[in-house]
């Protein structure tokens, strides 16, 4: 390691020091204390869990022969429900029901309720979209993985769901509610 030299060429073995601050007898002003919490998380995931899971293969074992000859017909239904728990804390439940058929025979029925407990720090006007769009979007990859594993473990090819557009689902539900309100019909609550 090379040593530093001073302007006169002699080695400088002393570490360089920053100039000392002048002591004028005054203490530096303390940093102001913020009155509101700094950077409150808008979405905090407290827990996520499988609330309910059901797998049935009513056509087994006969259905396995049909699987080699036919392409499956798979229907998937998705719903989102919200339960308030405490102030700013909600349980969001992503419900996915899938049914796989070959011709007119049911290969399997798979139903999953995957839930999360979320604490939200968002303004009131953004609460419903966050609960019905962002929270299920965060839960979906985990639910998708469970569905794939369970269908595979049940003896079938893994059920691989495409990513879901929860924003479009929410907008469609809001339009449905608005049109029902305009005609005076009673519509279900704002869930996807």
Secondary structure, 3 states (H helix, E strand, C coil): CCCEECCCCCEECCCCCCCCCCCCCCCCCCCCCCCCCCCCCCEEEEEEEEEEEEEECCCCCCHHHHHCCCCCEEEEEEEEEEEEEECCEEEEEEEEEEEEEECCEEEEEEEEEEEEEEEECCCHHHHHHHHHHHHHHHHHHHHHHHHHHHHHHCCCCCCCCCCCCHHHHHHHHHHHHHHHHHHCCCCCCCCC
